[in-house]
Amino acid sequence: MTTPLLVHAGPDAEQAGSVGAVVASLPVSFAPADGQPDVVAVAGVTGWTISVTAAVRSGVRGVVVVDPVAEETAALAAAAAEAGTTVVLDQVWAGNPALAQSRAAVRTAMADALADAVLLDSVAWGAPGTDPELLLTRHLAAVLACGVELAGLRVIQRNANGYTVIGSLPGGAPAALQGITTSSVPATATVSILTSSGRADITLPDASAGWPAEVRSVTSDGAASFPTIYESSHRHSWRRLRAAVDSGSAEADLDQFAALTALVGQLHD
């Protein structure tokens, strides 16, 4: 019989990650903590790596970081590995289950498109008032989660309402990323890879509900749409945490996040 892990979330993490609702939707795996928790949820605001390191040293079995901003994670990763604590990053778009490593068909379609890419075009929409720096971090995380490598990034436009960033793919094809804050479009990210004979497109929805991502590939052999998954990024992150705690296997979230932090750092050099 599975024993639920006891969960504690601070107010900021609860609001950003809908922690109570997610825990309630996974009653076999998790339950609210009255006393000492097994798992804590931490808001990914500035300084989150310090907060998570303190949680790791307190003896919890797992930590979920909700919507993390770019920070250096090497010291935290070492502390988590030494303590045997699982750290999962609950990212708005990059955490969508459609992008999970287990979705082999989707990842193959993206990899095939990238091998023949002539252009990467990606747009992220955020709610009015969203910090453009945070929107860019979410955006880059989503692009990297699609298996895309980016080089030579530079900002050519940035203001309170968004940004435009350009760069290139490993083969030299150009890449353009645009961020827009608006109330006319839900918080959504799109990643489109145009090839010499077609394209691959992913539309990643807001993480606040279980809206599915849309994945479509067009090649010389025809068009294909991939099965939809009605699960939010938040819920998928918590299921990953439970599986990792049960198996004792380490998640690669912190190591992968280091690549994102490096890219964000390049844009400030």
C-alpha positions as CSV (number, residue, x, y, z in Angstrom):
1,M,0.0,0.0,0.0
2,T,1.3,3.5,-0.9
3,T,1.8,5.9,1.9
4,P,1.1,9.5,1.0
5,L,4.0,11.9,1.3
6,L,3.1,14.9,3.5
7,V,3.3,18.2,1.8
8,H,3.9,21.8,3.0
9,A,3.8,24.8,0.7
10,G,4.3,28.5,1.6
11,P,1.8,31.0,0.4
12,D,3.8,32.1,-2.6
13,A,4.4,28.6,-3.8
14,E,0.7,27.7,-3.2
15,Q,-0.5,30.6,-5.3
16,A,2.0,30.1,-8.1
17,G,1.7,26.3,-8.3
18,S,-1.9,25.6,-7.3
19,V,-0.3,23.2,-4.8
20,G,-3.4,22.4,-2.8
21,A,-5.4,21.5,-5.9
22,V,-2.6,19.3,-7.2
23,V,-2.1,17.5,-3.9
24,A,-5.9,16.9,-3.7
25,S,-5.9,15.5,-7.2
26,L,-3.2,12.9,-6.2
27,P,-4.6,11.6,-2.9
28,V,-2.7,8.3,-3.0
29,S,0.6,10.0,-3.5
30,F,0.3,13.2,-1.3
31,A,-1.5,14.7,1.6
32,P,-1.3,18.0,3.5
33,A,1.2,18.0,6.3
34,D,0.1,18.8,9.9
35,G,3.6,18.6,11.3
36,Q,7.0,17.7,9.8
37,P,6.6,17.4,6.0
38,D,8.2,14.9,3.6
39,V,8.0,17.3,0.7
40,V,8.0,21.1,0.5
41,A,7.0,23.5,-2.3
42,V,9.1,26.6,-2.7
43,A,8.3,29.6,-4.9
44,G,11.1,30.1,-7.5
45,V,11.6,33.8,-6.7
46,T,15.1,35.4,-6.4
47,G,17.0,33.5,-3.8
48,W,15.1,30.2,-4.3
49,T,18.3,28.1,-4.4
50,I,19.2,29.3,-0.9
51,S,15.7,28.4,0.3
52,V,15.8,25.0,-1.3
53,T,19.3,24.3,0.1
54,A,17.9,25.0,3.6
55,A,15.0,22.7,2.9
56,V,17.3,19.9,1.7
57,R,19.5,20.2,4.9
58,S,16.3,20.0,7.0
59,G,15.9,16.4,5.9
60,V,12.9,16.5,3.6
61,R,12.7,13.8,0.9
62,G,11.7,16.1,-1.9
63,V,11.3,19.7,-3.0
64,V,9.2,21.2,-5.8
65,V,10.3,24.6,-7.0
66,V,7.5,26.5,-8.7
67,D,8.4,28.8,-11.7
68,P,12.1,29.3,-10.9
69,V,14.0,32.3,-12.1
70,A,17.5,31.8,-13.5
71,E,20.0,31.1,-10.7
72,E,23.2,29.1,-10.4
73,T,22.3,25.6,-9.2
74,A,25.6,23.8,-8.9
75,A,25.9,24.1,-5.1
76,L,22.3,23.1,-4.6
77,A,22.7,20.1,-6.9
78,A,25.6,18.9,-4.8
79,A,23.7,19.4,-1.6
80,A,20.7,17.5,-2.9
81,A,22.9,14.7,-4.2
82,E,24.6,14.3,-0.8
83,A,21.3,14.3,1.1
84,G,19.5,12.1,-1.3
85,T,16.8,14.7,-1.8
86,T,14.8,14.9,-5.0
87,V,14.5,18.4,-6.4
88,V,11.9,18.9,-9.2
89,L,11.5,22.2,-11.1
90,D,7.8,22.9,-11.9
91,Q,8.2,25.1,-15.0
92,V,5.3,26.8,-16.6
93,W,5.8,25.5,-20.2
94,A,9.0,23.4,-20.0
95,G,7.3,21.1,-17.5
96,N,4.4,20.2,-19.9
97,P,4.0,16.4,-20.1
98,A,4.1,16.6,-23.9
99,L,7.8,17.4,-23.6
100,A,8.6,14.6,-21.2
101,Q,11.5,12.3,-22.1
102,S,9.0,9.4,-22.3
103,R,7.2,11.1,-25.3
104,A,9.6,9.5,-27.8
105,A,7.4,10.3,-30.9
106,V,7.3,14.0,-30.1
107,R,11.0,14.2,-29.4
108,T,11.8,12.3,-32.6
109,A,9.7,14.7,-34.6
110,M,11.4,17.7,-33.1
111,A,14.9,16.2,-33.6
112,D,14.2,15.4,-37.2
113,A,13.0,18.9,-37.8
114,L,16.0,20.4,-36.1
115,A,18.3,18.3,-38.3
116,D,16.9,20.0,-41.4
117,A,16.0,23.4,-39.9
118,V,16.1,26.6,-41.8
119,L,14.4,28.8,-39.2
120,L,13.3,28.6,-35.5
121,D,10.5,31.0,-34.7
122,S,9.1,31.1,-31.1
123,V,6.7,33.4,-29.4
124,A,5.7,33.6,-25.7
125,W,2.7,35.5,-24.4
126,G,2.4,36.5,-20.8
127,A,-0.3,38.3,-18.8
128,P,0.0,42.1,-18.4
129,G,2.4,43.0,-15.6
130,T,4.5,39.9,-16.1
131,D,8.2,40.8,-15.7
132,P,9.8,40.5,-19.1
133,E,12.9,38.9,-17.5
134,L,10.7,36.1,-16.0
135,L,8.8,35.7,-19.2
136,L,12.1,35.3,-21.1
137,T,13.3,32.7,-18.6
138,R,10.1,30.7,-19.0
139,H,10.4,31.1,-22.8
140,L,14.0,29.9,-23.1
141,A,13.2,27.0,-20.8
142,A,10.4,25.9,-23.1
143,V,12.6,26.1,-26.2
144,L,15.4,24.1,-24.5
145,A,12.9,21.5,-23.4
146,C,12.0,21.0,-27.0
147,G,15.5,19.8,-27.6
148,V,16.7,23.0,-29.2
149,E,20.3,24.3,-28.8
150,L,20.8,28.0,-29.1
151,A,23.9,30.0,-29.7
152,G,24.9,33.7,-30.1
153,L,21.8,35.0,-28.4
154,R,21.3,38.8,-28.2
155,V,18.5,41.1,-27.3
156,I,17.6,43.5,-30.1
157,Q,14.5,44.9,-28.3
158,R,13.3,44.9,-24.7
159,N,10.8,47.1,-22.9
160,A,8.1,46.7,-20.2
161,N,5.8,44.9,-22.7
162,G,8.2,42.2,-24.0
163,Y,11.3,41.5,-25.9
164,T,12.8,40.3,-29.2
165,V,15.9,38.0,-29.0
166,I,17.8,36.5,-32.0
167,G,20.4,33.8,-32.3
168,S,21.2,30.7,-34.3
169,L,20.9,26.9,-34.2
170,P,23.9,24.7,-34.2
171,G,23.7,24.3,-38.0
172,G,23.7,28.1,-38.5
173,A,19.9,28.5,-39.2
174,P,18.6,31.7,-37.6
175,A,16.4,31.7,-34.4
176,A,14.0,34.4,-33.4
177,L,12.2,34.6,-30.0
178,Q,9.6,37.2,-29.2
179,G,7.9,37.8,-25.8
180,I,4.7,39.8,-25.5
181,T,2.6,40.7,-22.5
182,T,-1.0,41.1,-23.4
183,S,-4.5,40.4,-22.1
184,S,-5.8,39.4,-25.5
185,V,-4.1,36.0,-25.6
186,P,-3.8,33.3,-22.8
187,A,-0.3,32.7,-21.4
188,T,1.0,30.5,-24.2
189,A,4.3,29.6,-25.8
190,T,4.8,28.4,-29.4
191,V,7.9,26.8,-30.9
192,S,8.0,26.4,-34.7
193,I,10.8,24.8,-36.6
194,L,10.7,25.4,-40.3
195,T,12.5,22.9,-42.6
196,S,13.3,22.6,-46.3
197,S,10.3,20.4,-46.7
198,G,7.9,21.1,-43.9
199,R,7.8,22.1,-40.2
200,A,7.2,21.1,-36.6
201,D,5.1,23.1,-34.2
202,I,4.4,22.9,-30.5
203,T,1.9,25.1,-28.7
204,L,2.3,25.0,-24.9
205,P,-0.7,26.2,-22.8
206,D,-0.8,27.9,-19.5
207,A,0.0,25.6,-16.6
208,S,-3.0,26.6,-14.4
209,A,-5.2,23.9,-15.8
210,G,-5.0,20.7,-17.7
211,W,-5.2,22.1,-21.2
212,P,-3.3,19.9,-23.6
213,A,-0.3,20.9,-25.7
214,E,-0.7,20.8,-29.4
215,V,2.1,19.1,-31.4
216,R,2.1,18.9,-35.2
217,S,4.7,17.7,-37.7
218,V,4.6,18.3,-41.5
219,T,7.2,16.4,-43.6
220,S,7.5,15.3,-47.2
221,D,5.5,12.2,-46.2
222,G,2.6,14.1,-44.9
223,A,1.2,15.7,-41.7
224,A,0.9,14.2,-38.3
225,S,-0.7,15.4,-35.0
226,F,0.3,13.7,-31.8
227,P,-2.0,12.4,-29.0
228,T,-3.2,15.1,-26.5
229,I,-2.4,14.8,-22.8
230,Y,-4.9,16.5,-20.5
231,E,-2.6,17.2,-17.6
232,S,-1.1,20.5,-16.3
233,S,2.6,21.1,-15.9
234,H,2.0,21.5,-12.2
235,R,0.5,18.0,-11.8
236,H,3.1,16.4,-14.0
237,S,5.9,17.9,-11.9
238,W,4.4,16.4,-8.7
239,R,3.9,13.0,-10.3
240,R,7.6,13.1,-11.4
241,L,8.6,13.9,-7.9
242,R,6.7,11.0,-6.4
243,A,8.1,8.5,-9.0
244,A,11.6,9.7,-8.3
245,V,11.3,9.5,-4.5
246,D,9.8,6.0,-4.8
247,S,12.5,4.8,-7.1
248,G,15.4,6.6,-5.5
249,S,16.5,7.8,-8.9
250,A,17.8,11.4,-9.3
251,E,16.0,13.8,-11.6
252,A,18.1,15.9,-13.9
253,D,16.2,19.1,-13.5
254,L,19.0,21.1,-11.7
255,D,21.7,20.0,-14.2
256,Q,19.4,20.9,-17.2
257,F,18.5,24.2,-15.5
258,A,22.2,25.2,-15.6
259,A,22.1,25.4,-19.4
260,L,19.1,27.8,-19.1
261,T,21.0,30.0,-16.5
262,A,24.0,30.1,-18.8
263,L,21.8,31.4,-21.7
264,V,20.1,34.0,-19.6
265,G,23.6,35.1,-18.4
266,Q,24.8,35.5,-22.0
267,L,22.0,38.0,-22.6
268,H,23.4,40.2,-19.7
269,D,27.0,40.1,-20.7
